Structure formats: structure tokens, C-alpha cells
């Protein structure tokens, strides 16, 4: 049985359409548990696509519906960009690859007019303030200081954390007038340390009482030998991938040093180039979902997850600051 005294954290990596892997992992675990997964965690952290997943779980949207969102809406959010001709190539050199409007429309179908402060879990959602040039974390009202984000629309929070540079334009955030945010993955693609620091510094939880379930979006060996003398054009989006992958690995290893064996990581290593943040062909999405299911039902993953995180529900979250009705 899990220890009810432990403060249970769910950490969800960024990764664009590769979030279909994590959504499938969550779907299979939720099927086994038979209850909404969000009810078992004291704090959920999610970056980029992980932020979308975190919001969905915190609003008690069934994990299978979030998984289906990736399959049904992914090809529209990330349309194929391989045959754009010279005009399309020039547009990509000087602007984002994909339409911010399509992403917003898709997210509105999931979150409607829900406000961030209506979340039933404590949430921390990393993003980056493109105006002031500082890291930024959007937070529910779980501390007396955290009252400025609760009235934001969940859609705006999702856009703020998932506007990956070169893929989408920076996202405005109406609750913070004049602000503009880009993907939290530029500094916290794996938000596990963000969550641990939140728990320790703002919620007063000792490290010894933290238990973390960390779910990735697949990983691939990233060889930069061919780019060691490359310029901007040759690096292209490879620079973004390197930044995301490097940070995610570092955060995970640091978390394990701090918590020892109290970090359960569910992820899979794939072949280099097999998946990308925006390759949303149905074939790729289905493969990601199949990989997620396979990893979720592995005995060593499923039994450990059920024993350590899903034996007893977390106390209900009562925010200090709630969204205005």
C-alpha cells in the first residue's frame, strides 16, 4: 500500500504531438484505477503539451478524452509542412510553422470557458515571459500570494505554456495586460524540479515526504556531431529539440539525486528522428499511443504506480484564492 503521508506529485513533460504517448499512458492507468487520476495527486506540474494534460486531469476530463483530442485534433493543429514549395519555405524562415488560431480553436473544444482557478488540483505550469525575458510559472491559488492567475481562461494558460519557438507565435495572456509568453519547455520541459521546489518552498513539504510520478513524451538519442560546426540554417529546429531534451534529462537526474528511489519515471526511448514535436500524421499518433499503452501496462510500471500513487486519494484541494464566478 502507498503511504498516505507522502505528498504525491505528477510531473508531465512537454513534447508537442508526442503528448499522445503520455495521454495514452494516463488513459491505461486510469482504466486500471477506475477513478479520475487527478484525485490521487497533491500537485500536478505540466509543461507545454504536459500543461494541456495537467489542465485536463485537474478539470476531471477523462484521460481517454484527452488522448482522443491528440488523435482527432493533432493533424489539424500540426498540418503536414513537407511540401510547401519555396514560398512556404520562406514563410517558415521568417514566421512560425503552424497556426496559433488552429491550436486555440482545438483547445476551446476541450476546455470551453473554464477558468484556471476552477482546477481541482494544485497546478504549476511553466512558461517564459517574452516581454520581460524571465521564467514564469502560472499557478493556482494554493498560496496566499497566488491570486493573479486564477481568473485566466484555461485555454490561455494552455497556449502560454505551449507556444514553442519556431512552431507557434508567442501567446498573449489577457489577464496580464501586455504580456506575451512562449513555451515553458525553453527552461522546464521536464517540470519535475519546478514541482518539487513548489512543494518545498511554498507548501512546506519536506523532501523526505515527496513522491513523484514523472511521465515523458518519448526520448531519442540526440547526436549533434553533424552540427558541431553548423550555422543557424543547418541547426533549424534541432536547436529547440536539443534544448528540450537536454533540460528534461538534467531535471530528471537531479530529481532522482534529491529523492532517491521516490521518482517513478515512465517513458520510452525511440530511434532518432522517429517522432517529432509536430509530426501529426495519424500513423505516428497511433504509434505513439500504442507505445504509451505498452509502457503503461508493463508490470514494473503499472504495479509500482498503483502501489505508490493510487492506493488512496489525496485530500481535496481547497484553494486560498478561487476564480470569480
N, C-alpha and C positions, 0 to 999 in steps of 0.2 A: 504493500500500500504506500501511496505517496505521503509525504509529511505535510500535514495541513498548516504547519508553522512556516513553511517555506513560502517566500514571495515569488510567484511564478510569472516569468516574463516570456512573451512571444516576440521574436525578432524576425522580420521579413525583409529579405534583400530586395534591391532594385534589379531591373533587367529587362524592361520593355515587355515585348510579347512573350519573353521567356517566363514571365509570371504565370503562364499557363501551367508550367511544371509545378510551381508552388501551390497554385489553386487546386491542382489535381491531388497533390499530397494532402492538403487540408480537407478536400472532399472525401477521400478514402478514410482518413482518421475520423472525421465527423460521422461517417457512415457506421464505423465500428463503435464509436462512443454513444451514438444515438441521441445526442444533445448538441445544441449550438456550442461550438468550441470557445467562443468568446467568454462564455460563462465560467470558464476554468482559469482565466488569467487575471492577475492583478494589474498588469501593464502590458500594452502592446505597442511595439515600435515598428514602423514600416517606412521604407524609403522608395520613392518613385512608384513602380508597379506594386511594390510591397506596401506602400502607403494606401493604394487603392484597396488592396486586400485587407489591410488593417481596418480601414473605414467600414468595409463590408461586414467584417466579423463583428465590429463594435455596434453596428446597427442591426445585428442578428439576421442579416441576409444569409440564407443557407449557402454553404460553401459551394454546393453544386451549381447554384445560380451564378455565383461569381466565376466559377470555372467556365460555364457556358457563355458568359459575357466575353471571355477571351476568344472562344471559338467562333461565336456568332458575329462579334463586332471587330475582332482583330484585323481581318482583311480590309475592312473599310477604314480603320484608323491608320493602318500601315499599308497602303496600296503598293503594289509592286512598282519599283522605280528603276528597273533594269533597262527598259527600252524607251528612254525619254528623248533620245536624239540630242543633237548639240545644244538646242535651246533648253532642254531640261537639265543638261549637264551644267550649263552656265547658271541656271537658276539655283541649282544646288550649291554652286561655289559661292553664291552671294546671299543665300537665304536658307531657311530650314527645309528639310526634305519633305515634311508632312504637314498637313493642315491642322492647326490648333483648333479650328472650328469643328472638325470632324470628331476630334477627341472629346471636346466639350459636349457635343450632341450625344455621343455614346455614354458619357458619364452621367448626363442628365437622365437618361433612361434608367440608370441603376439607382442613383441617389435622389432624384427628383429635387424637392426643395428642403431636404433635411439640412439641419444646421450642425456644424461641428460639435457644438456643445450639447447636442442630443445623444451623443455617443454613450453607450452603456459600459464602456471601459475607459480607463485612463489611457490616453493616446499621446505619443510623441512622434511627430512627423518631420523629419529633417528636410530643409530646403536651403537655398542660398539667395541672399538679398543682392540682386544685381545692381541696385542703385547705390547702396552704401558699401558694397563689397565686403560683406561679413556673412559668416554662417548664421543660420536662423533655424529655430525649431518651433514648429506650431504645436501648441499644447492645449489639451482640455483643461477645464477648471479644477484641477486636482490640487492646487496650492493657492493660498490667498493672493499671491501675486499674479496668477494666471487668469486674467479676466478679459484679455484683449482679443483673443481669437475665437471665443466661444460662439459668437454670432455670425461667423463666416459660414457661407454655404459649404457643405461637404464637397461639392463639385469644385469650388475654388481652391480648397485645400488639396484635393487630388491633383488639380492642374499645377499648383505651385510646386509640388514635390516631383512631378513627372515631366517637366519641360526640359528634356535632355538637350544640351547644346548641340547644334547642327541638325537635330531631329525635329524639334519644335521650337517655336519662338518663346521668349520669356513670357511668363504668365503674370498678368496684373492681379491685384488682390484688393478688391473694393473696400474691405473692412479697414485696411491700412492704406489710406489715401496716398496715391503717388508711388506706391511700391511696385516692384517687379521682381519676380522670383524665377530661378532656374532650378533644375533637378538637384535634389539633395544628394544624389549619387556623386557629385563632384567632390564631396568630402565625407560622406557617410553612406556609401552604397550598401554596406552591411551595418545596420544601425545598432548592433548589439552593445557597443560601448556607450552609445548615446542613452540607451535604455538603462544600463547599469548605473551610469552617473546620475540619471534622473532619480532612480530608486534610492541611491545612496545619499545624494546631496539635497534633494527636495522632499523626499518621503521618509528619510531617516532609516532606511533598511540597511542593516549590516551586510557586508559581502557574504558572510557565512550563511546568511539566510536566503540568498538568491539562488534560483534555479532557472535556467534558460533553455527554451526550445528555439533553435535557430534554423530557419528554412531558407535554402538558397534558390537560385533560378538556373541551375546548372553551372559548371565551371569547365574551362578548357585550357590546356597548356598554352601559354601565350609567349611565343618565341619572337623576340624583337631583333634578332640578328640581322635580318634583311633590311631593317630600318635604322641601323646604328649610325648611318651617315645620310639618312633621308631628310628631305625638307618638308615643308608644310603640306604640299600637294600629295606627296607619297605617303605621308603619315595618315592623312584624311581622318576618318572616324576611328582609325586604330588607336590614336591618342586617347580618345574617350574610353574605348574598351580597356586599354592598359590602366588608365586611372581608376576605373570602376573595379576591375579585377584585383589590382594591387591593394587598394584600400580594403576591400572585402576580406582578402586573405589576412592582412595585418590585423584587422579588428578581431577576427575570429581567434587568431593565435593569442592575442593579448587577453581576450576574454577568458580563454582556457587557462592561461597562466594565473589569472586572478581568481577564477572559480574552480580550478582543477577539473574534477570529473562532473561538475554540475552544469555543463553545457552539452546538450544533445543536439548535434548537427545532422540535418537531413538534406542531402544534396547528392549530385551525381557528376562525375567527370565525363565529358564527351570529347569527341575528336575535334581538333582545331578547325574552326570555320564551319562546323556542322550547324550551329544555330547563331543567330544574331539578334540584336535588340529589336529590329524591325522587319525580320523576315517572317511575314504572317501568312504564308501560304497554308492552306488547310492541311496539307501533308505534314508540314513542320509542326503546326499546332497540335495535330493528333499525335505525332511522335513525342512531343513534349509532355502531353497529357498521359500517354502510355508510360513514359519514363517516371513521371510523378507517381502514378499508381503503383508501379513496380517497387519504387523506393519506399513508399508509404507502408506497403504490406509485407516488406521484409521483416522476418521475425525479430531481428535485433533492433529494428527501428520501432515497429508497432508495439511490441511488448514493453520496451523501455518508455515509450511515450505514454502509453496507457497507465503504467505503474507510477511514473514520476509526475505526470501532469493532469491526468484525467480520472483520478480516483475520487476526487472531492472538489466541488465547485468553490470558486473564490467568493469571498464576501461581496455582496452587491456594492457597486461603485456609487457613492453619493457625492456629486461634485460640490465644491465650495461655491463655484460660480457656474450657473447653468445658462443656457441660451434663452433669450427672450422669446416669449410665445407670441 
